[in-house]
């Protein structure tokens, strides 16, 4: 009759055992999206799902239920991105080496890297290996990004200053001193 959604319920079951993995019970909301809480579903497992929705009819609410095809979660977690650089506190125009410390899931290996640098960066080699070397023309905070792909095609990206990776910054150039013999 054109009445708006008033509530929903989502049920997810383990497809092999039929055990209920998630039951939201009745959620009074007109939302048309839902995020499954992290850790609810296991990797490499097949699930079935059902969504039930009711309208906002005051005296005789109508319930509608939909189910879809089973779905299988990904084989394992994507790579957990981590990287460091040396020297730890580089100066402007000083050579900096960035090193990947990413962890791949058990049974997977790291197969591809893509480093991303801001404008004003002089690259001293490629950006598609487990290490990258660069110099920066200006001092201050910089966002350095890394994307790692594993042997199953799963990838993850992170940048300096997020996800446990410290903020990257270059300082002022180191002054050059010249020894002068006193007269």
Secondary structure, 3 states (H helix, E strand, C coil): CCCCEEEEEEEEEECCCCCEEEECCCECCCCCCCCCCCCCCCCCCEEEEEEEEEECCCCCCCEEEEECCCEECCCCCCCECCEEEECCCCECCCCEEEEECCECCCCCCEEEEEEECCCCEEECCCCCCCEEEEEECCCEEECCEEEEEECCCCEEEEECCCCCCCCEEEECCCCCCCCCCCC
